[in-house]
């Protein structure tokens, strides 16, 4: 096992152990390797750290050469939120597409294949799945990251996802507790608030988390949201009532509790990351996620010192910090190569019964998720069209570096396809000018949340009623166009599935 550097006392080691920092670059910096030798037990990976599967495997091997039991975490939901394929788009549809199909065996298989690919690269903790019930159509940060708006559907697919992912030896981290679906504010920017009463929260928000716990999820991620019915004073991440009383005692969860990114403005702008981290551990969190925006040794030092000082001044009980660190180490033991799946979770059975799985299961799922309107009279295109991407601002969780849409996939089927990106009040007129006489394929993302987007479609369809419309967000607006395709997500495979219908008329 890993040898902790001499001179590192137990308190300092435990303070480092509960941190999950990010870092820049595609190789581990010297400071990170040094911290691993001093007691740091987890790292978080983001798109900036990944160039290819081979490079990622080399990076994780570099980390394990310093500490063999390190937890390597990633935010790989598939669908719109991908880090493995951040530059190309995901080979797997996201939760909303899987919920649209509503085949739990397919969800389990998709998660198992995704887990297998993560494990091959040396990743053993995935900050997924999202168990949020997308009950608010105006939600700017969850949307297609949710399996849907029905708690029962979300619960059964959350459980299947947890089982599938963990069958590959990758720990699931079910998020965002106690549920981020009924929000209209992105917690990356400000503190959201959910004003539901306790009965609604129990039957809606908590139902998928109960299912995840029953399925054996190894980790749960807290949400930076204020839920006055549970705690009127503090957001969930900093609330003993929510993390300890509700999650631990009432729901009976005993695994790792991970915070959402502490640099997010919902916490950082009000409490600061040092104060927020101390309050989170005191509330019951075991691992502090930081590094989406802050990724340097100075941040790690500041957080370590804040936790040590809080213990020495009596603000944070030393036993609470020790318990948190032990839960991190316990998860590391669970992910160790050759481990035996815990009894009662079904993971061993799932692994034994599936083998390597189907490499194309993501595309199969994306095809099955399509919902078509007007396909009974639609004639597939034979000439290259113009793809008008009506492009909203991407939320931070998704990022704006990941390509989306159907243009690339249509270009493979119909060489000569051209595309343009449009936004704002003149988007429809600008798209008409750019398209010229070519057939238009208009691609939208959450039309119902963007009045300018709906107006642009009005303009396009009035002038060109033969326009094909592809909705790659949550399909809330009434379908329209010569053909309307709802993909339930913007992953690369969702674009491919839609392109196949437009150019070849094929549909699962």
Beta strands, then each sheet from edge to edge (+ up, - down):
strand 1: 19-21
strand 2: 42-45
strand 3: 71-74
strand 4: 125-126
strand 5: 171-177
strand 6: 192-193
strand 7: 219-222
strand 8: 225-226
strand 9: 256-258
strand 10: 288-290
strand 11: 371-373
strand 12: 386-390
strand 13: 418-422
strand 14: 440-444
strand 15: 468-471
strand 16: 483-486
sheet 1: 9+ 7+ 5+ 4+ 3+ 2+ 1+ 10+
sheet 2: 6+ 8+
sheet 3: 11+ 16- 15- 14- 12- 13-
end
